[in-house]
Amino acid sequence: MSPSTTLFAGILRRYRRRNSVSRFIATHSRPALPSIEYPLSHPIYTIWAANTSLGKTLVSAGLSTSFLSSPHRKFLYLKPVQTGFPEDSDSRFVYNKYSEFFSQHRPEFSVFASNHVLKASVSASEAFSRGGFEVERDEDVSCGNGVVNLGLYEESKLQGSENWEMKGFSKLVCKTMYGWKEALSPHLVAERENARVEDDELLEMLKGCLGSELESEKGEVLCVIETAGGVASPGPSGSLQCDLYRPFRFPAILVGDGRLGGISGTISAYESLTLRGYDVVAVIFEDHGLVNEGPLSSYLRRRVPVLVLPPIPKEMSNNLMEWFQEALSTFHSLEEIMQSAFLERTSRLRNMPKKAHDIFWWPFTQHKLVPEENVTVIDSRCGENFAVHKVNNNVDLITQQFDACASWWTQGPDATLQIELARDMGYATARYGHVMFPENVYEPALECAELLLEGVGKGWASRVYFSDNGSTAIEIALKMALRKFLFDHKIVSDDLVTENAESRVDLKVLALRGSYHGDTLGAMEAQAPSPYTGFYQQPWYKGRGHFLDPPTVAMRDGVWKLSLPQEIETLKPSLEDLTFSLRENIFKESRDTSNLADIYHSYIWKTLQLIIDSSGSTRTGALIIEPVIQGAGGMEMVDPLFQRVLVKECRNQKIPVIFDEVFTGFWRLGAESATEFIRCNPDIACFAKLMTGGIVPLAVTLASEAVFEVFVGDSKLQALLHGHSYTAHAMGCTAAVKSIKWFKDSKTNHNLISEAMLLRELWDSDAVRQISLLPAVHRVVVLGTLCALELRAEGSNAGYASLYARSLLQKLREDGIYMRSLGNVIYLMCGPCTSPQSCSNLLNKVYSRLEEL
């Protein structure tokens, strides 16, 4: 008999058609991104190795012998990627070795054992057929891409020494998900056999296998998923396996290397896993007499147990049965570690809501309105998605939610950039830790500053002032602008050392109603009265500004319409200036010569004159605006023409201009800077949030050389006396460098139209229009990564304090979309790299829920 014939002796052909539902699903299109969900009712572990041929399958088989030493248990072994098939089959190795071990140590209870091979390349399937077994070939079998539904199955009942009905029975289920013929790296063999399997396909099948085998199980179950090769070996698509399986983030068992040089390889593998957020609960390897466990235990600080297996005999006269028996106590110890870590994890996840509810003071949250059961437990993040722990009907689950508020507008990385950032920040931490910034320079800070001046500050900025968060960046910008105003209007001289009370003047800012510039006291003074500045929140608030009502644009009932404040509406603009057939028309420079531009100019000029005439000694020292979109004020799109006219008029009157781009910067609106939309530059601009990919706090205030010059002098008192202990910290600057480069490179950001340096449209225009037509929707604003809508509401159901959207948001979270609202305004926010298909999926779910309203 050929090797392949003996390998699969005992296959039961009647099971070839048992997976007809899977064949049906395979003929239909798969989702662009799989939704990760699996039960946490039973422990699931991945088996990794520091390199190939270190005994991952031996460890899997050994765990089966340990775990199935008691009745009423199920051991599930999954092998997602198998090369060298059918000559090599790790799932059949586990199936056979356990069966042999059972026969020699026959327990009282019985075991039903089975081995499945679900899919294979055509080459592997044909090799199997040549071994003497018939495999049906009809149109339903083909999955496309050179892969077929093999549907092979074998099973056996291992009879215990006692009546199984009295003693009970256990189950061993072994499955190979995909098999390829040649014994090569998966990415090579997939290409050579023309049978490439994409990451989403493999993860979707893994999710299905876990669901079908675990969800209905009431008894004890242990599941192991054995990877192929080493930790960083490529998968079938070319993705490293440590990245491929990252969305699930199953806890890991690392099979180390007990040979010469194995300490280094094992540590490297361990760090590759932890860098990606995996929890390694144990390291296990074969004893080669070199006592590698000593240095490994020392390096791992004894936090991770290190187990040693007896040497594998070179002569396998007993077919490894004596070795398995000798190693059984080690496998029992490993099993106990796995069970203990699983129970600790689930207990911790279940207890977190209550603990959080008892000790946290969440920002922007009325705790009385958040019952314990509504606390979201985030186990991890992968790209744009949270992995969330839930308990449904007393069953623990890990499920996926799209982070549709971009974690307070900071997030942009896909899963790949997230790992890149982790790697680069680890390097920065090891190289620098934190170093002092004044009068010093180091590479991450310098490169970050250069990128900012070549990017968001190109053409106007010459200086970069680092700080720690957006609100602080605004405070710095206000200090810069007010000093510039004082010098331009000759209110103070260069000799600040001798300043006196007579030189002081009451300076205010010019800002827009509905704007928001942060929560620190000075930043709050630069915004109009709002729920954020009320007496309950800020009893010191006076509002040191003059606040204009801005005209806003939104889609209403399928049409982009301009809403004017009463003061401008009385000037009777032309009707053709109030509607737009396309959103792009809102941003056209040709509007500068329109009747409406003249009206804006007249309104702004008269308003500024009134401020000057009525204020006496009070002067307007700066203009501060959020360009195009006012975020926390309700996701309002301000008419860019109005902002452009406003900036030009302030320039005419030597009022320094500040752009608050903490929210709008770095592709949030579809361009690197919102200056692309209003087509004018500031004197000072603030950036944060997406600048670092949301991975760590960092902010900058960019300034023109003219602004910088007013702080240059002979006295230190003339300098800008503001700073932070972690100014320009190396980790933040490193993250910013990586993120800035990633987002503006079409090779890494596939949404970037490199010729125009704009993002392609992420939100389907037809779907957006349909949403705007719903009776429940008052207006919609869509730009770049933002899709916001205001629910139609009145009275207490409208405004920031509204609870009107709470039930809708809860339903959307059940649909896998994590959202927060601004009162009756809800919004979806993706990242610069998010696929339009993902955005369409979000819109479809939101539309369905809005229809219910």
Salt bridges, closest charged atoms under 4 A:
ASP90 OD2 - LYS79 NZ 2.93
GLU100 OE1 - LYS97 NZ 3.94
GLU108 OE1 - LYS167 NZ 3.45
GLU136 OE1 - ARG17 NH2 2.67
GLU154 OE2 - ARG92 NE 2.39
GLU155 OE2 - ARG14 NH2 3.91
GLU182 OE1 - ARG192 NH2 3.06
GLU198 OE2 - ARG196 NE 2.59
GLU201 OE1 - ARG30 NE 3.57
GLU213 OE1 - LYS74 NZ 2.61
GLU213 OE2 - LYS175 NZ 2.87
GLU217 OE2 - LYS74 NZ 3.11
GLU217 OE2 - LYS171 NZ 3.98
GLU220 OE1 - ARG73 NH2 3.28
GLU226 OE2 - LYS79 NZ 3.10
ASP243 OD1 - ARG276 NE 2.50
ASP257 OD1 - ARG259 NE 2.89
ASP279 OD2 - ARG249 NH1 3.00
GLU286 OE1 - HIS288 NE2 3.26
GLU335 OE2 - ARG73 NH1 3.28
GLU344 OE2 - ARG348 NH1 3.72
ASP358 OD2 - LYS354 NZ 2.82
ASP379 OD2 - ARG249 NH2 3.14
ASP379 OD2 - ARG345 NH2 3.00
ASP396 OD1 - ARG350 NH2 2.79
ASP396 OD2 - HIS389 NE2 2.72
ASP403 OD2 - ARG381 NH1 2.81
GLU420 OE1 - ARG423 NH1 3.44
GLU420 OE1 - LYS738 NZ 3.27
ASP424 OD2 - LYS738 NZ 3.31
GLU443 OE1 - ARG431 NH1 3.30
GLU447 OE2 - LYS741 NZ 2.54
ASP468 OD2 - HIS724 ND1 3.86
ASP488 OD2 - LYS484 NZ 2.50
ASP506 OD1 - ARG544 NH2 2.86
ASP549 OD1 - ARG513 NE 3.39
GLU584 OE2 - ARG583 NH2 3.29
ASP592 OD1 - ARG644 NH2 2.75
ASP592 OD2 - LYS648 NZ 3.85
GLU636 OE2 - ARG779 NH2 3.50
ASP639 OD1 - ARG591 NH1 2.70
GLU649 OE1 - HIS601 NE2 3.08
ASP660 OD2 - HIS517 ND1 2.76
GLU672 OE1 - LYS744 NZ 3.12
ASP683 OD1 - ARG651 NH2 3.48
GLU705 OE1 - ARG463 NE 3.29
GLU761 OE1 - ARG583 NH2 2.63
GLU790 OE1 - ARG779 NE 2.55
ASP815 OD2 - ARG849 NE 2.70
GLU852 OE1 - LYS811 NZ 3.82
GLU852 OE1 - ARG849 NH1 3.28
